[in-house]
Amino acid sequence: MKIVVVGGSGLVGSKLVDRLALRGHQVVAASRRTGVDAVTGQGLDAALEGAQVVVDVSNAPSFEDPAVTEFFRRATTQLLQAGARAGVAHHLALSVVGAARLPDSAYFRAKQVQEGLLRQAPLPATLVQATQFFEFMANIIPPGSGREAVRLSPARVQPVAANDVADLLAVLAEGPPSPDIVQMAGPESFRLCELVEWVMYSYQDERPVIADPQARYYNARLDDDTLTPRGEAVIGRTLFADWLDGYLSGAIRLPQVHHPDPMAPAQSPRPAQATGAIGH
Ligand SMILES: NC(=O)c1ccc[n+]([C@@H]2O[C@H](COP(=O)([O-])OP(=O)(O)OC[C@H]3O[C@@H](n4cnc5c(N)ncnc54)[C@H](OP(=O)(O)O)[C@@H]3O)[C@@H](O)[C@H]2O)c1
């Protein structure tokens, strides 16, 4: 089967491309670095020609409003329209568990826009939602140094290995579209502050961590059930401790991608430049 993975060079995308190729599919890893821009539509028709399945695991380069919303709105619209034109039989897109429960976050609002477009897709589509990847959790140590305390939400998280998500996506890509959202989470749940403290400890970062229910995550306040799945979910097999051992020993490497800091305070959108303004 010809399967196009949009965002095929990314964290989960590169793992999915490897798995689909091993399963004998003709896989196209589509992203800007291979000449395919989902936002402008450049290269999309050529990439999708003859494809049966498209998996969208692209991600926005900026997590700020309005750029992030524009990214998911334009990319999702372009991909669905190009898929319908090419006669694609199944479009899958990866979103985040709890996207609809974080209206204060620009990123999660943008994911809701993507999910809304998926629900009205002009071709058969499956929405998959995963919790935070281990890889992402290992990189969210807040900036700072010395003994300066770090304040983090004690809300529950249930992260999952990107490998396990890629395994699930590979199986779903070979199957029929699902009318229901497919949720995936890891096998264990942690308090966010404890998990990050554990990772910090592994890096010999000994700053005290304070559990603060008001601490923001992508500018949103979290409750215990904000980022964890409700109802049925596929549960990954990999344990965080095993994954972290592999990561810290260098056995697990991450692709070169930019993930904005979820603990950073939200920036206000840059004011539009006045036309005809005098100056530089
Ligand atoms: N990371 C997590 O913890 C997590 C958890 C749950 C769900 N998700 C979801 O999973 C998806 C993938 O996340 P990720 O962390 O694997 O992403 P990532 O590592 O940041 O990779 C992003 C990918 O998108 C591509 N891309 C960016 N702009 C593009 C454009 N205009 N056209 C085509 N491709 C473009 C990038 O390649 P180029 O730079 O070559 O364009 C790259 O391959 C996201 O939708 C995210 O919401 C992520």
The ligand as an ORCA input file, in Angstrom:
! r2SCAN-3c Opt
* xyz 0 1
  N       5.084     15.277     21.346
  C       4.115     14.811     22.141
  O       4.287     14.598     23.342
  C       2.753     14.499     21.533
  C       1.797     13.825     22.299
  C       0.549     13.538     21.742
  C       0.263     13.933     20.436
  N       1.202     14.599     19.742
  C       0.875     15.030     18.383
  O       1.655     14.288     17.476
  C       1.949     15.073     16.333
  C       3.432     14.950     16.030
  O       4.165     15.409     17.145
  P       5.750     15.235     17.195
  O       6.159     15.684     18.559
  O       6.142     13.882     16.709
  O       6.162     16.331     16.110
  P       7.630     16.890     15.799
  O       8.650     15.933     16.290
  O       7.686     18.309     16.256
  O       7.684     16.858     14.199
  C       6.958     17.768     13.437
  C       6.957     17.311     12.002
  O       6.109     18.196     11.272
  C       6.796     18.554     10.075
  N       6.283     19.838      9.615
  C       6.342     21.050     10.224
  N       5.781     21.992      9.453
  C       5.329     21.361      8.339
  C       4.660     21.792      7.169
  N       4.328     23.091      6.965
  N       4.346     20.876      6.214
  C       4.683     19.561      6.386
  N       5.316     19.093      7.475
  C       5.633     19.987      8.440
  C       8.280     18.588     10.483
  O       9.180     18.396      9.395
  P       9.818     19.628      8.552
  O      10.487     20.513      9.556
  O      10.741     18.948      7.569
  O       8.668     20.299      7.854
  C       8.336     17.335     11.361
  O       8.488     16.187     10.558
  C       1.493     16.509     16.656
  O       0.305     16.789     15.954
  C       1.221     16.492     18.144
  O       0.144     17.322     18.529
  C       2.439     14.880     20.226
*
